[in-house]
Amino acid sequence: MEWQVRPIARQCAASGKELRPGDLVTCIVHKPLGGVIERADVLKDQAAGFNPPGLLLGRWTREVKAPAEEEQAQRAQLLASREELFLSLYEQDADPTGDRAILKHILAMLLERRRVLRQAGPPEKGMIPYLHAATKQVHQVPAIDLQPDHIRLLGGSLDLLAG
């Protein structure tokens, strides 16, 4: 099964203002306490004042494309969004629920398939080293034996990220 990060919303989550081609948008992925993973797209100039509830999982900035361009660029954007989400998962260490570790593992598998990441050695101490092709940085990904419970735990959340 392959999950995709959904495209940019058409409205700013902070102001409700329509997002237009050329607008810079900060995409914020978070998990409210006891809830499922959510994504909020906020105009970049309003992002500093937007505090989503719960655990911040990742954030990145993207330009809104025109609908005609968007369809053509959608595949590249989805791959870039996955990559940006993966990298942003390493900006904070806190993972009280374990969701961040599961997301790292799932996204690493997807990005390895797309040749964005490459395994850089054997697993050691429960971690798999992956080399990020563009930055040449090695990221330690939790070696998780994915079980149906992991997918069920994040299943509803991943639907919100899926396009």
Secondary structure by P-SEA (a helix, b strand, c coil): ccccccccccccccccccccccbbbbbbbbbcccccbbbbbccccccccccccccccccbbbbbbcaaaaaaaaaaaaaaaaaaaaaacccccccccaaaaaaaaaaaaaaaaaccccccccccccbbbbbcccccbbbbcccccccaaaaaaaaaaaaaacc
